[in-house]
Amino acid sequence: MEQSSQGSFVIQGRQDILTTALGTEENLGRVQTDDYGVGVRQYFGSAPRSTSSQNSNIAMEISRLKEELMSQLKDELTSQIEQKV
């Protein structure tokens, strides 16, 4: 660790800074786990599903925002054209 703080540590093969600090050899074998336990869905739950009414509301909101944006853009362009004319 002293070498690391001084910036003179050099990695040699599998002997990186972590294995040096822990004083253990790096194990390149497989990690074994139990076949049972809690899965991701059991822990976090299933993802919520969209309903058609939610999709419809989203589509209506997108449409409304597009119309609002187009109106603002039209007003801004009209204003710029009037200033130049």
N, C-alpha and C positions, 0 to 999 in steps of 0.2 A: 504494500500500500504506500510505503514511503516513496517508492520509485514513481508511482502514479501521480502523487501530489507534486513531485518535482518534474514530471513530464518526461521521465526517462524509461518508463516501462515499455518493453518490447514484447509483443505477442510472439510466442514460439509454438507453432503447431496448434495443439488443442489447449494449450496452457494460456488462457485469456485472463483478464483481470479478475473476473468473478471466481473462476476456479482457483486462482492464486489466493484471493482474499479468503475464500471458504476453506482452502486447504484440502479440497477434494478433487478427485479425478472426474473429468466429464464423461458421463455415460451416454453413449450413442445408441443404446438399445431402444426398444419400443417402450412406450408408456402403457402400463396396464391399468384398466379401470374395471369396475364391477359392471355387470350387465344390467343392474337395476339402479334406480335412483330417480331423481326428479328431472323430467325433460324440460325443454325450453317452454313449450306450450303449457305444461303443468305449472311452471313457476310464474310465467308472465301472463298466461291466458292467451286465448286466440285473438287474432286481430279482428276488430269490429268490421262487420260487413256493411256495405252501403246499401240502402234501399232505393227503390226507383223514385220515391218522393224526394230523397236527398239528392239524387242525381238530377232530378228535374229542377229542384231549387238552385243547384249549382249552375246548371245550364242557363236558367233565367237570370241569375246574378251576373254571369259572364256576358250575356247579351246586353244587360243594362249598362254594365261598365264599358262595353265596346261603344254603345250609343253615346254615352257621356263623353268618352274620349274623343270620338269623332266630332262631336259638337264643339268641344273645346279646341280641337285642332282646326276646325273650319273657322271658328271665331278668330283664332290667332292668325291664321293665314290671311283672312279678310282684312284684319287690322294692319298687317304688314304690307299688303298690296295697296291699301288706301294711303299709307304713309309714303310709299314710293311714287304714287301717282300724283 
